[in-house]
Amino acid sequence: METLGVPCFLGGMARGLLGRNHPLHIRQNRGAALKKADVVLLAGVVCDFRLSYGRVLSRSSKIIIVNRNRKEMLINSDMFWKPQEAVQGDVGSFVLKLVEGLQGQTWASDWAEELRQADQQKEKSFREKAMMPVSQHLNPVRVLQLVEETLPDNSILVVDGGDFVGTAAHLVQPRGPLCWLDPGKEGPTPGAACTVQSPSHPHALGSPRGLRDSGGWCRICTWGQTVPARC
């Protein structure tokens, strides 16, 4: 990605791939960016509910999608979206070949700068929300803000839990590759966050399967204890 020099959004377990504060990693306003993009490369991403079944994509954009699974690759295509090119194969190998083919190609920096400025504006709005008083319990945005501020660099985040984790994806930055473990739509068994064993990564953040199932309780877990926090 650094060689290509193009801005990217990371989803699911790809979060953390570029570290905490990489200039090419755009975290906010994904929908607006996808609507404006001339070319969109969906590398291992599927157009399910996380991309509004493809409705978040613009019909004027050239869409290139790469996936090992052809069925998943073309899900909801020709209904809400249509790929310009659909490549069945390994995502990593495809990106490496793409880098080779585009060697020497340069890109205008104004697009990435526009996305970074929108990123900063959205993060400012989150900081304002974190300071808003709540009538009872905790302000979840403030809780996640504190997690981000205090999270050690060797942390692994194990996440599963609807809106709470959806907000965490905007506020909490994984420190490196494979440090955000997201089970996706199938979900783990309850308490899965506390079953991970890694002496070199002593901290984890988890949540039950959505606030609906947990009665509004989230859990901040470490290897030795589980601390409930009313959200």
Phi, psi and omega in degrees: 000322179296322179292319177295322177073025181253146179293148181217156171250141179245136180231161177058221184284357174284346178301137182097352183302325181256016180081197190276316188228048181286135183295339179272348181272112178260130188250337187245160172060040182299317182300315180295321180294318180295326179293330185264346187290141175284319181228135178235126175254115177263097185263094181082001180269143176246151182271067175258208185299334182291339174243029180052039177060023180099352183290341180285345180275147179272139178289345177272350179276149171273118185256124174244126181236139181231130180198147177289329185261113185295322181297313179293324182299322186257012182300131179065011177288154184064007173250302179245346181205167180212127180282142171287318176222134176239117186246117176270115182171184181286129184296313181300315179297321179297314182296320178297318177294324178297319178299317179297316183291333182257016182303129181091349179286136177243157184232149176295139184274351186293329180293312178297321180294321177299318180292322179295320179294320176295323176302311182296323179293319179293321179294328175296319179294326176294320179297323178292320178295326180296334182270356182285133178288151177240152185288332179204162179062213184247154172280111186297329178294320178293321178302313182291327176298318178292323176299315180298320183290330187252356185293125178294157183291340181260025182279148168247131179256122176250112193234143176189113181166050168056228188298323183297313179287329175300320176290322179300327180297334178273336191248328184256125184256117175302145185277346181188180179301144178058028176255003174234102182261109186239116183287350180077204190291337181284322177079153177270180171285153181305138178081011182299333180301331186269003182262351181287137180240119178203097182301330182278350179232085194278006183228150177210150174242128180226170177212146172296181187285068176089151180293335180298314183282339186257006179068026179088008180260133170250169180227132172255114191250141165241176184295334185258347185203165175235123183250110179285144178223123181286118185256000000 
